[in-house]
């Protein structure tokens, strides 16, 4: 769906990401990174990479007290 309908896929990914932001632990953090990579790709396909950058910056600010998550995001180029 991401390839052919990026706007629809983006909506799904953002809905899935919401509850994960409250979760902790390696599995949740890796899933956050996976979803963020997909969200970034959708924004690239839609021509809105700056919107992704703002979203990612806000997420990093909100969750900055989770050093393991920050490390996983860094490792994933996020």
C-alpha positions as a LaTeX table, in Angstrom:
\begin{tabular}{lrrr}
\hline
Residue & $x$ (\AA) & $y$ (\AA) & $z$ (\AA) \\
\hline
Unk1 & 0.00 & 0.00 & 0.00 \\
Unk2 & 2.91 & 2.35 & 0.77 \\
Unk3 & 4.04 & 2.27 & $-2.86$ \\
Unk4 & 0.67 & 2.89 & $-4.49$ \\
Unk5 & $-1.25$ & 4.85 & $-1.85$ \\
Unk6 & 1.27 & 6.62 & 0.37 \\
Unk7 & $-1.29$ & 8.99 & 1.92 \\
Unk8 & $-3.45$ & 6.08 & 3.08 \\
Unk9 & $-0.41$ & 4.15 & 4.31 \\
Unk10 & 0.83 & 7.23 & 6.18 \\
Unk11 & $-2.46$ & 7.51 & 8.03 \\
Unk12 & $-2.25$ & 3.85 & 9.10 \\
Unk13 & 1.38 & 4.14 & 10.21 \\
Unk14 & 0.67 & 7.26 & 12.26 \\
Unk15 & $-2.26$ & 5.55 & 13.99 \\
Unk16 & $-0.05$ & 2.56 & 14.83 \\
Unk17 & 2.71 & 4.81 & 16.13 \\
Unk18 & 0.46 & 6.65 & 18.60 \\
Unk19 & 0.07 & 3.91 & 21.22 \\
Unk20 & 3.67 & 2.74 & 20.76 \\
Unk21 & 4.95 & 6.09 & 22.01 \\
Unk22 & 3.66 & 5.11 & 25.45 \\
Unk23 & 5.38 & 1.71 & 25.39 \\
Unk24 & 8.88 & 0.93 & 26.58 \\
Unk25 & 11.34 & $-1.85$ & 25.92 \\
Unk26 & 13.48 & $-2.99$ & 23.03 \\
Unk27 & 10.68 & $-4.58$ & 21.03 \\
Unk28 & 8.54 & $-1.44$ & 21.19 \\
Unk29 & 11.50 & 0.79 & 20.36 \\
Unk30 & 12.44 & $-1.27$ & 17.31 \\
Unk31 & 8.82 & $-1.15$ & 16.16 \\
Unk32 & 8.81 & 2.64 & 16.57 \\
Unk33 & 11.92 & 2.82 & 14.38 \\
Unk34 & 10.37 & 0.51 & 11.77 \\
Unk35 & 7.21 & 2.61 & 11.62 \\
Unk36 & 9.19 & 5.84 & 11.43 \\
Unk37 & 11.17 & 4.51 & 8.47 \\
Unk38 & 7.89 & 3.71 & 6.73 \\
Unk39 & 6.45 & 7.12 & 7.64 \\
Unk40 & 9.56 & 8.78 & 6.23 \\
Unk41 & 9.20 & 6.86 & 2.98 \\
Unk42 & 5.55 & 7.89 & 2.68 \\
Unk43 & 6.47 & 11.55 & 3.21 \\
Unk44 & 9.19 & 11.24 & 0.58 \\
Unk45 & 6.69 & 9.78 & $-1.91$ \\
Unk46 & 4.23 & 12.56 & $-1.10$ \\
Unk47 & 6.89 & 15.25 & $-1.47$ \\
Unk48 & 6.59 & 16.36 & 2.17 \\
Unk49 & 9.92 & 15.39 & 3.75 \\
Unk50 & 9.96 & 18.58 & 5.84 \\
Unk51 & 6.75 & 17.45 & 7.54 \\
Unk52 & 8.45 & 14.19 & 8.50 \\
Unk53 & 11.43 & 16.14 & 9.86 \\
Unk54 & 9.13 & 18.22 & 12.07 \\
Unk55 & 7.26 & 15.12 & 13.26 \\
Unk56 & 10.51 & 13.30 & 14.08 \\
Unk57 & 11.93 & 16.31 & 15.92 \\
Unk58 & 8.77 & 16.58 & 18.03 \\
Unk59 & 8.85 & 12.86 & 18.81 \\
Unk60 & 12.53 & 13.01 & 19.82 \\
Unk61 & 11.82 & 15.98 & 22.08 \\
Unk62 & 8.84 & 14.28 & 23.71 \\
Unk63 & 10.70 & 11.01 & 24.27 \\
Unk64 & 14.20 & 12.34 & 24.94 \\
Unk65 & 14.36 & 10.68 & 28.36 \\
Unk66 & 14.50 & 7.26 & 26.71 \\
Unk67 & 18.18 & 6.93 & 25.82 \\
Unk68 & 17.79 & 3.40 & 24.43 \\
Unk69 & 15.10 & 4.61 & 22.02 \\
Unk70 & 17.29 & 7.55 & 20.96 \\
Unk71 & 20.15 & 5.15 & 20.26 \\
Unk72 & 17.89 & 2.89 & 18.17 \\
Unk73 & 16.60 & 5.89 & 16.23 \\
Unk74 & 20.18 & 7.04 & 15.62 \\
Unk75 & 21.18 & 3.56 & 14.45 \\
Unk76 & 18.27 & 3.64 & 11.99 \\
Unk77 & 19.23 & 7.04 & 10.62 \\
Unk78 & 16.28 & 8.73 & 12.22 \\
\hline
\end{tabular}
